[in-house]
Amino acid sequence: MTNSTKDYLAAMFDLSGQVAVVTGATGTLGGAMALGLARAGARLGILGRRAALVTDRVSAIEAAGGEAIPLVADVLKRDQLDSACQAVLDRWGRIDILINGAGGNAADGMVAVDGSFFDLSQDGMQRVIDLNLMGTLLPSQVFGNVMARQRTGCIINISSLSVPRAVSRVVAYGAAKAGAENFTRWLAIEMVRQYGPGIRVNAIAPGFFLAEMNRPFMVEDDGSFTPRGQAVVEHTPAGRFGDPDELVGAVIWLCSPSASFVNGAVIRIDGGFGAFSGV
Ligand SMILES: NC(=O)c1ccc[n+]([C@@H]2O[C@H](COP(=O)([O-])OP(=O)(O)OC[C@H]3O[C@@H](n4cnc5c(N)ncnc54)[C@H](OP(=O)(O)O)[C@@H]3O)[C@@H](O)[C@H]2O)c1
């Protein structure tokens, strides 16, 4: 590669000096996205509730030569998000990127194997809806407000293939992610109209990736797939689960100058799952 090619690519995708907050950065996908952003030059606020894991992720980024600070907070608690936001501003004075990576399912928010939709508890469904919908709205308010003042910034939400297609059992999760995807478009328009074209809001829609949240539903104790895990692989044309690092390129692109005209988009990263008819 010539130097001019390297310079050209660096100018398109380099995130040097940008300040990014990743919620759910203690998780599988959020952790990979945070490390990827750090490798691309961003300084990271690592947000999650589990303090020990937050510290581990900060150390991993520092070990890779990056800069990161711990933000122990619950995405459903406004006061904790406000404190986290202040900590980032105290350290770096700005916020350029927000990845709303916190989310997931809960056993009591989904229809049990051989269970019935009619037996689902209100509390269980509410928790899943709160985490995936309110847990995206609230951080967008808190950190997005800084972007509005700066008139520049990039927010990435996490949608799901359970939005365009019904995925069995995960009723509250699919509904909440549909809300988060709709919110992506709503906020994209609101930000650009109120605060100018320097702020963009997009989403990625990962296919199936083995993570803390879903592993017990996909993999047996002996490492073989559960019937559900097997069905996922069979319906994924790539024939496998995704690797969390396979999200990073799209995230860097969406945050970079090369995506300056990409707004309100949902980018599927799914090994073809969403494109496949099943036949
Ligand atoms: N894995 C997949 O196949 C897949 C597919 C499509 C979409 N997604 C979405 O991708 C995102 C990341 O999921 P993942 O697969 O990486 O799951 P994961 O490994 O379970 O990570 C989820 C993270 O969310 C954080 N979290 C949960 N509740 C929180 C709260 N109230 N406040 C702050 N953080 C909270 C957890 O951190 P703490 O416990 O430390 O707070 C956890 O580390 C989720 O939105 C998920 O719905 C996943």
The ligand as an ORCA input file, in Angstrom:
! r2SCAN-3c Opt
* xyz 0 1
  N     -25.837    -11.333     20.724
  C     -26.662    -11.232     19.695
  O     -26.832    -12.166     18.908
  C     -27.403     -9.951     19.455
  C     -28.129     -9.812     18.277
  C     -28.805     -8.637     18.020
  C     -28.756     -7.608     18.929
  N     -28.062     -7.770     20.080
  C     -28.032     -6.637     21.013
  O     -26.686     -6.212     21.170
  C     -26.549     -5.570     22.430
  C     -25.398     -6.209     23.199
  O     -25.768     -7.536     23.531
  P     -24.735     -8.709     23.805
  O     -25.132     -9.820     22.926
  O     -23.341     -8.210     23.773
  O     -25.198     -9.114     25.269
  P     -24.408     -9.224     26.637
  O     -23.078     -9.849     26.414
  O     -25.352     -9.851     27.567
  O     -24.162     -7.696     27.040
  C     -25.195     -6.855     27.412
  C     -24.613     -5.799     28.318
  O     -25.676     -4.886     28.654
  C     -25.372     -4.377     29.910
  N     -26.574     -3.991     30.628
  C     -27.682     -4.730     30.873
  N     -28.542     -4.038     31.619
  C     -27.965     -2.820     31.849
  C     -28.357     -1.673     32.558
  N     -29.546     -1.596     33.157
  N     -27.507     -0.623     32.592
  C     -26.300     -0.689     31.987
  N     -25.891     -1.745     31.289
  C     -26.692     -2.813     31.231
  C     -24.698     -5.479     30.691
  O     -23.675     -4.880     31.449
  P     -23.706     -4.811     33.057
  O     -24.334     -6.072     33.545
  O     -22.281     -4.630     33.444
  O     -24.514     -3.592     33.353
  C     -24.104     -6.381     29.631
  O     -22.706     -6.354     29.667
  C     -27.920     -5.714     23.123
  O     -28.687     -4.571     22.863
  C     -28.530     -6.894     22.408
  O     -29.934     -6.862     22.472
  C     -27.391     -8.908     20.383
*
